[in-house]
Amino acid sequence: MADIKAPSIEDAKPAPGEIRDDSTSSIYIDPEKEKAALRKFDKYLLPVVLIFLVLSALDRTNIGNARVFGFDEDLGLVGGQFGNINTLFFVTFIVFETPWVMAINRFGPNKALGTALILWSSVTIGSGFVRTYAQAIVCRLLLGATEAGVSPGFAYLFATIYPRSSTAKRIAMGNVANTISGAFGGLFAYAIQTMGTRRGIQAWRWLFIIEGCITFVVGGLCWLFLPRSPEDAWFLSAEDKHIMELRKQKNIEYRGENKFNSKWIKLAFQDPFIYIAGGAFFFSSVAITGFSIFLPTIIRGLGYASLKVNYLTIPVYICGFLSLIVQCYFSDKMQQRALFLVGSALPVVAGYLICVGTPNPTAGYIAMFILSFGMQSNCPLLDSGSVLTEVIPLGVYSISTLVVTWVATNLMPDQKRSVALPVFYSIGNLSGLVSSQLYPSQHAPRYVIGNSISAGLECVAVCFFVSGWFLLRMRNKRKEKLVADGATTNGLEGDMALGFKYGL
């Protein structure tokens, strides 16, 4: 079993970002054994999470690829009707995020997310048989309701398992999945497009049917690997399970008990940080959501033939993947979130302004790379009073990953996090109601209005990032002053308690 003993003076010193409480500091966990247990989670859980997220992203965004080869024409869509279909998807997506994450907290990810997978794969298959505008709306409403808990659910799960110093790399899997699904989805859609009509069924219908079947089969196999909770994961040994239980007990004042207390619902909705971070997520996500769903449309609008559109998206997503990995690595290493968020907004603004400023299709395509991969920028980083120069790739994918990490790791206990995190997600996903209307067909081929709005709202998001940083910094300063004055408690619980330090 894991060692339990009184800590030495060195043991009592908290690592950067670690939560330490005097009442539980007597619990000591062998660092090597703890790392070994977490590596098992990486080995068994991360591949499953990635597959779930890729399948979810494919089934959510394949409508953009379907549009390129006949979806609008076969359903008789005109004007902004395609945008309306996507707008209504986000209505149910937003409404059902919080109930799904609360279900994960209550029943475990295996039951909640397994149920979601069966439901959304069935809806995806059904989307291949729609005949009218109304039927397409119904399918997108159902897809939004069934997929809503996937991304926030896994972000919640990562925040409960891993330390804050390594959470971003795991939460980044959501956008890694987006880049993979974007690249693979474009390639797969291109293959389906060249297949043409088979058995009287148009190619875009086969896209939904085949992808839905893949989700049902592959996702169903992955379902078997999801644990009920970190403390009773089937793939851990008895010693590993004991270590995970000790990790929870070590921070029990902040993580909370298993039994849910309704007071945390009220406290979650009363935390202003949720709304500030949610506002930042909303404004920045207009660019992100529009980029994910409408990239094929944007590229086609820049002058490329429809046959080339889907495979031209692939290198863009590969660059986004590389940017995301490097950005999250440095953010975790330096334990800086707001600094990277502000820096990441710059290439997003630049990319959209290029699309606004020139009709040149080559320049527009390069702008998509700037949005996903970003630019190399010299960013002054303070370290022990010195100014260092780092070369950091910035871009659209890094923003959503880092802001989610910022929120997920600054919420305690788990009950509050299970409510506040999806509420934050819901505020951010309201952007879908805006971005899905930014690229109506009548604004082709350059979509100047949509790109201009995305650039402007990204600037607004920067103001919210800075406001969130000031709020958390003020809370930390208040706690530090109380400790300096000799206080041992401030009478508050969870992340508001005296011993919890917010990550900036």
FENTA-V841663 format. One record per pair of residues at least 6 apart in sequence whose ideal C-beta (glycine too) atoms are under 6 Angstrom apart, sorted by the first residue. I is the first residue (numbers start at 0). J is the second residue. D is the distance in Angstrom with one decimal. If there is no record, write none. Layout:
i:I j:J d:D
i:I j:J d:D
This chain:
i:0 j:238 d:5.8
i:0 j:241 d:5.2
i:1 j:28 d:5.5
i:1 j:29 d:6.0
i:1 j:32 d:5.7
i:1 j:241 d:5.4
i:1 j:242 d:4.6
i:1 j:245 d:5.7
i:2 j:29 d:5.2
i:4 j:27 d:5.1
i:5 j:25 d:5.8
i:6 j:27 d:5.1
i:13 j:19 d:3.9
i:15 j:334 d:5.5
i:16 j:163 d:3.9
i:16 j:164 d:4.8
i:16 j:334 d:5.4
i:16 j:502 d:5.9
i:18 j:250 d:4.9
i:18 j:253 d:5.4
i:18 j:499 d:6.0
i:20 j:252 d:5.0
i:20 j:498 d:4.7
i:23 j:249 d:5.2
i:26 j:245 d:5.7
i:26 j:248 d:6.0
i:26 j:249 d:4.6
i:28 j:242 d:5.9
i:28 j:245 d:5.3
i:32 j:242 d:5.7
i:33 j:242 d:5.7
i:36 j:239 d:4.2
i:36 j:242 d:4.8
i:39 j:235 d:5.9
i:43 j:224 d:5.8
i:43 j:234 d:4.5
i:47 j:221 d:4.5
i:47 j:224 d:4.5
i:48 j:153 d:5.3
i:48 j:172 d:5.8
i:49 j:172 d:5.5
i:49 j:176 d:6.0
i:50 j:221 d:5.0
i:52 j:173 d:5.7
i:52 j:176 d:3.4
i:53 j:176 d:4.5
i:53 j:179 d:5.2
i:53 j:180 d:5.0
i:54 j:214 d:4.4
i:54 j:218 d:5.2
i:55 j:146 d:5.5
i:55 j:149 d:4.6
i:56 j:176 d:5.1
i:56 j:177 d:5.1
i:56 j:180 d:3.7
i:57 j:180 d:4.5
i:57 j:184 d:5.2
i:57 j:210 d:5.6
i:58 j:123 d:4.4
i:58 j:210 d:6.0
i:58 j:214 d:5.8
i:60 j:291 d:5.7
i:60 j:292 d:5.7
i:61 j:206 d:5.7
i:61 j:210 d:5.8
i:63 j:292 d:5.0
i:63 j:295 d:5.0
i:64 j:188 d:3.7
i:64 j:295 d:5.8
i:64 j:309 d:5.7
i:65 j:203 d:4.0
i:65 j:206 d:5.4
i:67 j:295 d:5.1
i:67 j:305 d:5.4
i:67 j:308 d:5.3
i:68 j:192 d:4.8
i:68 j:202 d:5.8
i:68 j:203 d:5.6
i:69 j:201 d:5.8
i:69 j:203 d:5.1
i:70 j:203 d:5.0
i:71 j:81 d:5.8
i:74 j:132 d:5.9
i:74 j:135 d:6.0
i:79 j:439 d:4.4
i:80 j:132 d:5.8
i:82 j:435 d:5.0
i:82 j:436 d:4.7
i:82 j:439 d:5.5
i:84 j:135 d:5.3
i:84 j:136 d:5.7
i:84 j:139 d:5.2
i:85 j:435 d:3.6
i:86 j:432 d:5.4
i:86 j:435 d:4.5
i:87 j:136 d:5.4
i:87 j:139 d:5.8
i:87 j:140 d:5.6
i:88 j:139 d:4.0
i:88 j:143 d:4.3
i:89 j:428 d:5.9
i:89 j:431 d:3.2
i:89 j:432 d:5.4
i:91 j:140 d:5.0
i:91 j:143 d:3.7
i:91 j:144 d:4.1
i:92 j:143 d:3.6
i:92 j:147 d:4.9
i:92 j:428 d:5.9
i:93 j:425 d:4.5
i:93 j:428 d:5.0
i:95 j:144 d:4.8
i:95 j:147 d:3.8
i:96 j:147 d:4.6
i:96 j:151 d:5.4
i:96 j:421 d:4.1
i:96 j:424 d:5.1
i:96 j:425 d:4.9
i:97 j:421 d:4.1
i:97 j:422 d:5.9
i:99 j:147 d:5.4
i:99 j:148 d:2.3
i:100 j:148 d:5.7
i:100 j:151 d:5.2
i:100 j:152 d:5.4
i:100 j:155 d:5.4
i:100 j:417 d:5.3
i:100 j:421 d:4.2
i:101 j:417 d:5.4
i:102 j:111 d:4.2
i:103 j:111 d:4.5
i:103 j:152 d:4.8
i:104 j:417 d:3.8
i:107 j:227 d:3.9
i:107 j:228 d:5.8
i:108 j:156 d:5.7
i:108 j:225 d:5.0
i:109 j:225 d:4.1
i:109 j:227 d:5.6
i:112 j:152 d:5.9
i:113 j:222 d:4.4
i:115 j:145 d:5.6
i:115 j:148 d:5.7
i:116 j:218 d:4.6
i:118 j:145 d:4.0
i:119 j:142 d:6.0
i:119 j:145 d:3.9
i:119 j:146 d:4.8
i:120 j:211 d:5.1
i:120 j:214 d:4.0
i:120 j:215 d:4.0
i:122 j:138 d:5.9
i:122 j:141 d:4.6
i:122 j:142 d:4.8
i:122 j:145 d:5.9
i:123 j:207 d:5.7
i:123 j:211 d:3.4
i:124 j:208 d:5.6
i:124 j:211 d:3.4
i:125 j:138 d:5.9
i:126 j:138 d:4.5
i:126 j:207 d:4.3
i:127 j:204 d:4.2
i:127 j:207 d:3.6
i:127 j:208 d:3.9
i:129 j:135 d:4.7
i:129 j:138 d:5.8
i:150 j:173 d:5.0
i:151 j:420 d:5.8
i:151 j:421 d:4.6
i:151 j:424 d:4.3
i:154 j:170 d:5.2
i:154 j:403 d:5.3
i:154 j:407 d:5.2
i:155 j:420 d:5.4
i:157 j:166 d:5.8
i:157 j:169 d:4.2
i:157 j:170 d:5.5
i:158 j:407 d:3.9
i:158 j:408 d:5.8
i:159 j:413 d:5.6
i:160 j:229 d:4.9
i:161 j:169 d:5.8
i:163 j:408 d:4.4
i:163 j:502 d:5.8
i:164 j:331 d:6.0
i:165 j:331 d:5.7
i:166 j:404 d:5.3
i:166 j:408 d:5.2
i:167 j:327 d:4.4
i:167 j:330 d:5.2
i:167 j:331 d:4.8
i:167 j:404 d:4.2
i:168 j:327 d:5.2
i:168 j:331 d:5.7
i:170 j:400 d:5.7
i:170 j:403 d:5.4
i:170 j:404 d:4.8
i:171 j:323 d:5.5
i:171 j:327 d:4.3
i:171 j:400 d:4.6
i:174 j:323 d:5.3
i:174 j:396 d:4.3
i:174 j:400 d:5.1
i:178 j:316 d:4.3
i:178 j:319 d:4.7
i:178 j:320 d:3.9
i:181 j:312 d:5.9
i:181 j:316 d:3.6
i:182 j:313 d:4.5
i:182 j:316 d:4.1
i:182 j:317 d:5.8
i:185 j:309 d:4.2
i:185 j:310 d:5.8
i:185 j:312 d:4.0
i:185 j:313 d:5.1
i:186 j:313 d:6.0
i:188 j:206 d:6.0
i:188 j:309 d:4.6
i:189 j:309 d:4.1
i:189 j:310 d:4.9
i:191 j:202 d:5.2
i:191 j:205 d:5.5
i:191 j:206 d:4.9
i:192 j:202 d:5.4
i:194 j:202 d:5.8
i:195 j:202 d:5.7
i:226 j:232 d:3.6
i:229 j:243 d:4.9
i:230 j:243 d:4.8
i:230 j:244 d:4.8
i:247 j:254 d:5.7
i:253 j:411 d:4.1
i:253 j:412 d:5.9
i:253 j:499 d:5.6
i:254 j:412 d:5.0
i:254 j:413 d:5.5
i:255 j:412 d:2.7
i:255 j:413 d:5.5
i:255 j:414 d:5.3
i:259 j:414 d:5.3
i:263 j:414 d:4.1
i:263 j:415 d:4.3
i:264 j:418 d:5.3
i:266 j:415 d:5.9
i:267 j:415 d:4.9
i:267 j:418 d:4.0
i:267 j:419 d:3.8
i:272 j:470 d:5.7
i:273 j:419 d:5.1
i:273 j:422 d:5.9
i:273 j:423 d:5.2
i:275 j:463 d:5.7
i:275 j:466 d:5.2
i:275 j:467 d:4.6
i:276 j:406 d:4.9
i:276 j:423 d:5.8
i:276 j:467 d:5.2
i:277 j:423 d:4.7
i:277 j:426 d:3.0
i:277 j:427 d:5.9
i:278 j:463 d:4.7
i:279 j:460 d:4.9
i:279 j:463 d:3.5
i:279 j:464 d:5.1
i:280 j:402 d:5.3
i:280 j:427 d:3.1
i:281 j:426 d:5.5
i:281 j:427 d:5.2
i:281 j:429 d:5.5
i:281 j:430 d:5.1
i:282 j:456 d:4.3
i:282 j:459 d:4.6
i:282 j:460 d:3.8
i:283 j:398 d:4.9
i:283 j:457 d:5.9
i:283 j:460 d:4.0
i:284 j:427 d:4.9
i:284 j:430 d:3.8
i:285 j:430 d:4.5
i:285 j:433 d:5.3
i:285 j:434 d:4.8
i:285 j:453 d:5.4
i:285 j:456 d:4.8
i:286 j:347 d:5.3
i:286 j:395 d:5.9
i:286 j:453 d:4.3
i:286 j:457 d:5.5
i:287 j:395 d:5.4
i:287 j:399 d:5.4
i:288 j:430 d:5.3
i:288 j:431 d:5.2
i:288 j:434 d:4.2
i:289 j:434 d:3.9
i:289 j:437 d:5.5
i:289 j:453 d:5.8
i:290 j:370 d:5.9
i:290 j:395 d:5.6
i:293 j:438 d:4.7
i:294 j:312 d:5.4
i:295 j:308 d:4.9
i:296 j:438 d:5.6
i:298 j:308 d:5.2
i:298 j:311 d:5.5
i:299 j:305 d:5.8
i:299 j:308 d:4.8
i:300 j:443 d:4.8
i:300 j:444 d:4.0
i:300 j:446 d:5.8
i:301 j:360 d:4.2
i:301 j:363 d:4.0
i:302 j:360 d:3.8
i:315 j:367 d:4.9
i:315 j:368 d:5.9
i:315 j:371 d:5.3
i:318 j:368 d:5.3
i:318 j:371 d:5.3
i:318 j:372 d:3.5
i:319 j:371 d:3.3
i:319 j:372 d:6.0
i:319 j:396 d:4.8
i:322 j:372 d:4.5
i:322 j:373 d:5.3
i:322 j:392 d:4.3
i:322 j:394 d:4.6
i:323 j:396 d:4.5
i:323 j:397 d:5.8
i:325 j:392 d:5.3
i:326 j:397 d:3.9
i:327 j:400 d:6.0
i:330 j:339 d:4.8
i:330 j:401 d:5.7
i:336 j:401 d:5.4
i:336 j:405 d:4.1
i:337 j:464 d:5.4
i:337 j:468 d:3.9
i:337 j:503 d:5.9
i:339 j:401 d:5.5
i:340 j:401 d:5.3
i:340 j:402 d:6.0
i:340 j:464 d:4.6
i:341 j:461 d:5.5
i:341 j:464 d:5.3
i:342 j:378 d:5.3
i:342 j:393 d:5.4
i:343 j:393 d:4.3
i:343 j:397 d:4.6
i:343 j:398 d:4.8
i:344 j:457 d:5.1
i:344 j:461 d:5.1
i:346 j:369 d:5.0
i:346 j:373 d:4.0
i:346 j:374 d:4.6
i:346 j:393 d:5.0
i:346 j:394 d:5.4
i:347 j:370 d:5.9
i:347 j:395 d:5.2
i:347 j:457 d:4.9
i:348 j:454 d:4.9
i:348 j:457 d:5.0
i:349 j:369 d:5.8
i:350 j:366 d:4.4
i:350 j:369 d:3.9
i:350 j:370 d:3.7
i:351 j:450 d:4.5
i:351 j:453 d:4.9
i:351 j:454 d:3.9
i:352 j:454 d:5.2
i:353 j:362 d:5.8
i:353 j:366 d:3.9
i:354 j:363 d:5.2
i:354 j:366 d:5.1
i:354 j:450 d:4.4
i:355 j:447 d:5.5
i:355 j:450 d:4.9
i:355 j:451 d:5.2
i:358 j:445 d:6.0
i:370 j:395 d:4.8
i:371 j:394 d:5.4
i:371 j:395 d:5.8
i:372 j:394 d:5.4
i:373 j:392 d:4.9
i:373 j:393 d:3.6
i:373 j:394 d:3.2
i:375 j:390 d:5.1
i:377 j:388 d:5.2
i:378 j:389 d:5.6
i:378 j:391 d:5.6
i:379 j:386 d:4.9
i:380 j:387 d:4.9
i:380 j:389 d:5.6
i:406 j:423 d:5.1
i:407 j:420 d:5.7
i:408 j:502 d:5.7
i:409 j:501 d:5.2
i:409 j:502 d:5.9
i:410 j:416 d:4.1
i:410 j:419 d:5.2
i:410 j:494 d:5.9
i:411 j:493 d:4.3
i:411 j:494 d:4.1
i:412 j:493 d:5.1
i:415 j:493 d:5.5
i:437 j:449 d:3.2
i:438 j:446 d:5.1
i:438 j:449 d:4.9
i:442 j:448 d:5.9
i:468 j:503 d:5.8
i:471 j:501 d:4.1
i:471 j:503 d:5.7
i:474 j:501 d:5.8
i:475 j:500 d:5.9
i:475 j:501 d:5.5
i:478 j:497 d:5.5
i:481 j:489 d:5.8
i:488 j:497 d:5.5
i:489 j:497 d:4.6
